[in-house]
Amino acid sequence: MKILVVDDFSTMRRIIRNLLRELGFNNIFEADDGQSALPKLQSGGIDFLITDWNMPGMTGIDLLRAVRADPNLAQLPVLMVTAEAKRDQIVEAAQAGVNGYVIKPFTAATLQEKIEKIFERLEA
Amino acid sequence: MTDKQPSADARIEQARALLAALERGDDESADRILDDIGRVRETLMFQEVGKLTRQLHDTLANFSLDERIADLTENEIPDAKERLNYVITMTEQAANTTLNAVESILPFAESLREQSNELSAQWQRFRQREMPYEEFKSLTQDLAQYFDVSAGHLQTIQHSLTEVLMAQGFQDLTGQIIRRVIKLVQDLEHSLVELIRISGRRFKPSGDSVPETKSEPLGPAVPGVDKNTVQNQDDVDSLLSSLGF
């Protein structure tokens, strides 16, 4: 399972990478915004996308929309891990087709729960 | 289209033509001449209205700049103070979480090291066949106990290390808040420069002088400052489940 973690803060990417490793995921790639993430996704092989929202360049919500608009990526499961806390924004992400939404600061247990839930749904 | 007041000659000419048309009962020509005269008036009036509109637009643009500065000083600067205070709170919390975790780990690490040193010395004696049977029996018990205790200690250490890991999330969150405050300071600077330009040289503000921040991401919600936000993951989950997630 190849996972792409997109966040402009390298500290947050390291946190998520370490948590994923504890959960048994070792094949992890990183990008620092939507613009650098999209080519990595388009070149294929990524099975799961974890993205922040607030990033310079291309934001996470725009990345999500680009993913859903691309026929090759439209089915890719996307988990948003972000500090954006407005109700309108969560609704916006849901409408754009996000599979899960984790609000920062989060716990290791929350991340695990949301990831498991996404995969359960995909298998169902 | 005529854009200047017609000359006196042209107007006299028009008046004569109108009179002639009326005298010979040619209503159609008379109406046409009257329309021509009216059109000139209308054009002049439109130009005046245009000028007034331009002035109004400039005034409103200046006004919105004033509004922006008023908004910055009345709302956003006090908000920024709250945001920066929140940064202090968050960094303090993260430092305390990290220090607590380290302080809780250190005694465990120390006791594991002591016990393994002790057992290692005994094990050495056993390997060199210097150990009586009775002592060996007690060594096996000590070893069994050590395995139990160390498993528990290591689990606690792992748990605390994850806490240290998660606490580092403050760097992302405070970074986003500080970036937002930096942008606010830039906005304020820009608005003040623009204000000086207007008052000093009577320039109209350029179109981009009123920064639009509404559609951009907002960063972490700061308690007591940001409205209509979720408080925690449970709020997110219930909102999403109300949307059919």
Interface residues (C-beta under 8 A of the other chain):
Chain A: D7 F9 T11 M12 R14 I15 N18 L19 E22 W53 N54 T59 I61 A83 E84 A85 K86 R87 D88 Q89 I90 V91 A94 Y101 V102 I103 K104 P105 F106 T107 A108 T110
Chain B: T162 L165 M166 Q168 G169 F170 Q171 D172 L173 G175 Q176 P217 L218 G219 P220 A221 D226 N228 T229 V230 Q231 N232 Q233 D235 V236 L239 L240 L243 F245
